[in-house]
Amino acid sequence: MLKKPAALCLVACALATAALAQQGHVPTGIPRLDHVFVIMMENHGYQQVVNNPNEPYLNSLIANGRVNLATNYFAIGHPSLTNYLEVVGGSNFGVRSDNAPDWGSTTCSPNIVTKVVNADNGGGNAPVPVDTGKICPIAGFGTDAETPAVDVWNEVGGPFVALADIDGVKGIAAAPTVGKTIGDQLASTGLGWKSYQESLPVSSAFGVNYSNGTATNLTDFTNLAPLTSSSVVQDYAVKHNPFAYFRNVQDGSERDNSLAHVVGFDGPGGLYSDLASGQLPALAFIAPNQCNDQHGRGNADAFCAFDYGLNDTGYTYGTQVGLNPGLIQQGDVTIQHLVEGIQSSPAWREGRNAIVIVWDENDYSGSTSQLTGLFPPQNQNRVVLTVQTNFRGGHGAQSSKYYNSFSLLKSLEAAFRLPCLNHACDAGVAVMSDLFGGSGNE
């Protein structure tokens, strides 16, 4: 009887050690920040955004030196959800799909535990075991999925036989992973976070996979004939709301780390209300809806239509040719509204704050023939990232240093004095001191 508590302690201690294994040192190099606003845009490569005549506001910020620009910043993989998870958690957590959560499930095992990748397997030739169903709520400790330099099986489609992850040369091996995000870290230190999701209904986000702000996938259309679920423009998409995929956020076991911190742009506690009051969390993760983030939808108006592709093939080839000018301009106006709204908030004028504008991944342009990593620049997963601060330091700077999504997470952790998480701790993942107004020694 006396040995049982000791044995339980050994198990508990081992689990606690595992849970902390992928939290490293506290990164340095960035001034301590009070608020960071991260605005996530969608599915366009660097060369499709910079100098695009239909993106005048953002390009004016760059040309006039009002923001710092990363000219060599790369998203990690594909599709969207994978990148969102990597920005907030430093890992894909075994997820290489946009699948919806298996909401509230307590019987499934997370992908980092099973080591089975939740993937799309678009090529039908997956070299590893895959699951194409709903995503088990992320929790615990295990191993994430490899990100190969060249994807020849998961997200390939149309004329492309190969797709570049990162630059088509660098890959990331599967690694030990803890199922947590910067949201967990902020909640534990009392700093706070919110995921502001445009077109999310005012009611709880639980179970909502898509919404137009009124109807959702949970809507009963019985009394709404002739409307059906196919009538709903999927403005809000859970795949752009990474925090919702984590078990502790879904079950609400921690008041400061729950779906109560996932809100829309409108209504009490929403983005515009919080901006007006100045009552904002340390991290404001802002996701415009899919008509405003340059993603586009197939059943919306012309300003929300997908990029129509080179020669109307439905696929773009990494340049500005074939892009939907209305979709680009819609996103640019959205950025202007958000940036000016943030800068009008009392919170912007107090303390040290930063606005990050970043695209999640490129437009999926790939290669029609080669399976090597020799992708031309327009086919690499290089995207735009800008940083604007309200304090001294490097306004108008352009950095050619190699950065990626893990660098962004590591920089946020440095700004809030938090330990690095998962791949943000990897060798070669640099803090973006030159973009956040740091000297490298803070």
N, C-alpha and C positions, 0 to 999 in steps of 0.2 A: 504493500500500500504506500509505503514511503517513497518508492521509486517512481510511481506514476506521475506525480507532479513534476519531478525532475525530467522525466521523459517528455512530458508535454512541453516543458520549458525548452528542451532541446529542439523540439519540432518548431515551436513558436519562434525561437531565436533564429533558427535556420531560415524560416520563411521571411522573417524581418530582414535578415541579411540579404536574402535574394532580392527582396523588394527594393532595397537601397543600392543594389549592385550597379545599376545603370544610372545612378546619380553621381556625378563627379564633382570636381572642384567648382567654386564660384568664379566664373570668367570675369576678367577685368578689361578695361580699355574704353569704357563708355561712362560718361557722367551719370550719376544716379538720376533717374527720371521719375516724375510724378505720374504722368499719363502718357501712354502710347496708343495711338489710334491706327489700327491696321486695316486698310481698305483693300479687299481682295477682288480683283478683276479676273476675267476669264478668257482663256483659249486663243491668245494671240501672241506671236513671237515678237521679239525685240524690234526687228526690222519692219514689222507691220504696224507698230505703234509710233516709233520715233520718226519724226518728219512726215507723218501722215496728215494731209491737209484737212481731213475730217476729224482730227484730234487737236484742234487749235488751243484749247485751254491748257491741257497737260504740256504740250510742246512749248507754250509760252512760259510756263513755269520753269522749264528746262533752259530755254533760250535766255531768259531774263535772270538766271542765276538764283531763282527763289527756292529751288530744291537742289539737293545733291543727287547725282545719278550714278547708279551702278551700271557700267557698260559691259560687265562680264559676269552677270548673275544668272544662275541656272536653276530651273526647277529640276526636281529629281526624276520623277517618273510620270506615268499616266495610269489611270485617268484622273479626274478632278479630285475625288475623295482622297486618293493616295497622297496627293500633294498637300491637301488641307491637314491631314493627319501629321504629315512630316513637319509642317510649319509650327503646329501647336504641341507636338509630342516628340519630334525628333525620330520618328519611325513610321513605317507603313503598317506596323502591327499585324503583318501577315495579310494585309488587304490590298489587292491590286484590281479593284472593281469599284463601281459606283453603287453597289447594291444597298438596299435599305437595311436598317437594323432589324434584328429579331427582337422587337421591343419587349423589354421586361423579362426575357427568358432567364430562368435560373437553372435550366437543365442542360443547356448547350455548353460546349467548351470553347473558349476563345481561340482564335487562330494561332496566337503566339504560344498557346499551350499544346494544341494538336500538331502544330507545324504544317498543317494543310493550308495552302494559300487560297483565300477567297479571291477568285479571278474571273475574268470574262472568257478567257480562252478563245478569242476570236478566230485564231487560226486552226483550232481543233487539234493542235499537236503539242499540248502541254507536256514538258519534260518532267514535271513534278506532279504529285497529287494535288488536285484542285477541288474546291467547293464553289459552285456557282449560285448558291442560294442566299438567303438572308444572312446578315453578318451578326454573329454572336456578340453580345455586349462585351467590350474590351475590358479586361481586368487581369490581375495576377502578374505572373512572371514567366517568360519563356523565350522564344526566338522569333524574330520577324522574318519577312521574305526577302530573298535576294532581289536587288535591282540590277539586271544585266545591262551592260553598256548598250547593247542592241537588242531590242525586243522583236523576236520573229514569231511569237506565238500568242501573245495576250491581246494587245490592242491594235494589231495590224488590221487593215481593212481596205476595201476598194482597190485602187491600183498599187498600193504599197505592200511590199513584201517584208519591209524592215522599218522600224521606227527607232529613233535615237532617244534613249534615256540620257539625261544630262547632255553631254556633248557628243555622245556616240562612241567615246573612248573610255571614259571613266565608268566603272561599275561599283556597286556597293554590295559586299557580301552580307548574307544573313548574319545576325548578331544577337547576343543576349539582350532582352528587352523587358522593361518594366511597363505595365499598362497604365500609364498616367500621363498627364499633360501639364503644361504650364498653368492651367487652371487649378489643378491640385496644389501646385506650389504656391500660387498666389493666395488661394483660400487658406492654406495653412499658416501664412504669415499675416493674414488680415488685410491684404492689399486689395483683393477682389478682382473679378473679371465679369464681363458680360459678352455674350455673342448676340450682336444686333443683326437680325435677319429680316430683310425687307419682304413684305407680303406674307409674313407669318401671321396667322390669326391671333387675336387678342387672347384666346383661350390657351390652355397648356400645349406645349409642343409635343407632348408624348403621343406617339403613334402617327404623327403627321409626316408623311413622306413628301407630299407636294401640296401646294396651295396657291390660289390666286388672291389670297387675302380674305376671301369669303368662303368659297367652297374648297374642300380638301379631298384627299383619298378616303376620308372617313364619312363624307357627306352622303346622306340618304337622298337619292334623286327621285324617289317615288312620286313626290308631289311637285317635281320640277320639270315634268315633261314639257317640251321635247328635249330638254337639256339632259346630257349624260356626262359621265366622268371624262369622256373624250373632249367635251366642250371646255374643260378647265385648262387654261393656259398655266403651265407649271412654272409660275413665277418663283415662288419659294421652293427650294429643293433641299432635302435633308442632306444630300451629298455635299453641300456647301456649308454644313453646320457640324464640324468635326466633334465638338464636345458632346453632342447628343449620342454618339456611338459608345460612350463609356458607361459601364455598369453602375458605378456609384452616382453618376450624374442622372441616369435614368431612374434609379430607385430612390433618389432624394434623401439618402441616409445622412448626408451632411448639408445643413442648411445653406452654407455659403458656397456649395459646390454642387448645385442641382439644376434641374431644368427651369427653375425660377429665374435663373440668370441667362436664359435663352429667351429673348424678347424680340418684338418687331420694331419697326421704325416709328410707328404711331402708338398713341394711347399712353396711359399712365405707366411710367417706368420704361417707356420706349426710348429710342435714340433721341428724337427731337425734344421730348420732355426732359430727358437727362441733360442734353446740351443747354436747354434754356435755364435749368436750375443750377447747372454747374456741378451737380451731384453725379460724378462719374467714377467708374472703377479705374484701377491702375491700367488694365488692359481692356480696351474697347475693340473687339474683333467685329468688323463691319462688312457684311456681305450684301451688296445690292441684289435685287432679284434678277432672274435670268434674261429679262428684257433690258436691264440697265447695266449689267456687268459685262456686256459684249459676248455673252454666250449665245443668246438667241433661242427662239423656239419655232417649231414648225407650224403652229396653229395660231399665231399672233399676227399683228399688223406688219407692214413693210419695214418699220423701224426696229422690229424685233426678229425679223426673219433671219435664218441662218445665213452665214456668208455663202454666196451662191457658187463660188468655186471657179477656177480657171476654165473658161469656155463652157460654163454651166455644167461641168461634169459632176459637181457636188463636192469636189475636193480642191483645196487650195495647195499651193506649192511653196509656201513660206514667204511669199512676197505680198505687196499690197494689191497686186493684180487679182481681181476676182473677189475682193472684200466688199461686203455690203456697206456702203457709205452711211446709210441711215443707222445701222447698228453701231458703227464706230462712233458716230456723232452722239447717239443716245448715251453711250457710255461716257463720253467726254463731258457732256452736260451733267451727268450724274456725279462725276468726280468733282466738278466745279461746285455743285450744290453741297456736297458733303464737306469739302475742304473749307468753303466759306462759312458753312454752318458751324464747323468745329472752331474756326477762328473767331466766330462771333460769340462763342460760349465764354462765360466767366472763367471756366476752368482753364482755357487756353492762356489766359493772361496771368495765371498764378503758377508759380513754380517753373519747372523745366519739363517741357512736353515735346512730343514728336508725332508727326503724321507719316506713316509709311503707306505708299501706294505700290501694289505689287500684283502681277499677273500670276495665276496659278500654274500655267503650263503653256506651251506653244499651241499651234493650231492643228497638230497631228500630221503635218506634212512629213513625209518620210521618203524612202527610197523605193523605186520601182524595180530595182535590179540587184543592188549590192547588199551583201550580208555582213559587210565589214564595218568598222567604226569610222570610215573616211567620209563622213557626211559633210556637205557644204554648210557654211554658217547658217543659211536660211532654213535648214532642216534640223538644226540642233535645238535642244530644249532651253534656249536662252530667252529670257523674258526681261521686261522692264521692272526695275525697282527704284523708287525715289524715296528720299527722306527729307522732310522739312522740319526744322526745329524752331522754337520760339526764343532761342538763346544764341549766343555767339558760337562761332565755330564752323568754318568751311562751307558757308552758303555758296552754292554754285559749283561745288567740287564735283569732278567726274572721276570715278575710280575704276581703273581697269583691273583691279585685283580680282582673283577668282573667288566668287562667293556662290553659295547655294542656299536652298531652303533651310538647311541645318544652321547655316551662318545666321540667318534671320532669327531663328529660335535662340541661338546662343547669345545674340546681341540683345534680345529682349531680356534674357535671364541676367545678362551683365547689367542692364539698365535697372533691374529690380533687385539685384544682389541675390540671385537664386542660383543653386547648383545647376550645372548643365545636365541635360537629360538625353539618354540613349545616344543616337548618332551625333548629336550636338557636341558630345564629348570626344568624337573621333579625332585622331591626328589629322591635321590639314584643314579642319573646319575653323575658319578664322572669324573673330569678332569684327564687325564692320565699323571700326573706330573712325575711319576717315569719312564715313557717311553720317555718323551720329554726333559729330562735333567733339570727338574725344582726342586725347593726345596719345592714347595707347598706354597710359600709365595710371588712369583713374582707378 
